[in-house]
Amino acid sequence: PPFIASTLHNSLQRGVIQSSKRRERLISLTKMMKSELRELGLKTNSNKMPIASFSVGNYQTSLKLYNNLLEKGVWIPLIRYPTPDSDGVFRMSVNAEHKETQVAYVFNTLNSLI
């Protein structure tokens, strides 16, 4: 029936528009995250994926930073590979639902602790 076709058409158009806006937002937040990491002097990948890894030195330094971040309400997973000489690597990501203020808080907190 025409009313179902019209409803479906409108829903699909809204979904495509919303999806496009979400994609643009994710791209913007990804650029922000990687730019902020570089401004802190941390090396990270330069791809367009919304995931970034970084290291801050030896494992004890990384573990101290991890715990200090947790105390401030910031959780960035610290991954330690199962080798004796692994220093650990932080791996963080953003998604389209994050707010700029949330991302800014993470980097302000990182900046105060590094």
C-alpha positions, 0 to 999 in steps of 0.5 A: 500500500502507498502509506507503507511505501511512503513510511519506508521511503521516509525512514530510509531517507532519515537513516541515510542522512543520519548515517552520513552525519554520524560518519562525518562526526566520527571522522571529525572525532578521529582527527581530533583524537589523533591530533591531540595525541600528537600534540602530547608528543605521543606517536600514533598511527596515521590511518583513518580508523577511529582507533589509536595506540600509543606508548609512554615508555616502560611498563611501570610508567604505563601502569602508573599512568593507567592507574592515575587515569582510572582515578580521574575517571578515564579508562584507556585500556593498557594492553601488555603482550605476553612477552618478557620485554613488553612495555604495554601499549594504550589503545583507545577509540572514539565513536560517533556518540562521544561528545567533544567535551568528553574527548577534550576531558580525556586529553586534558587529563592525559596532558596533566599526567604525562 
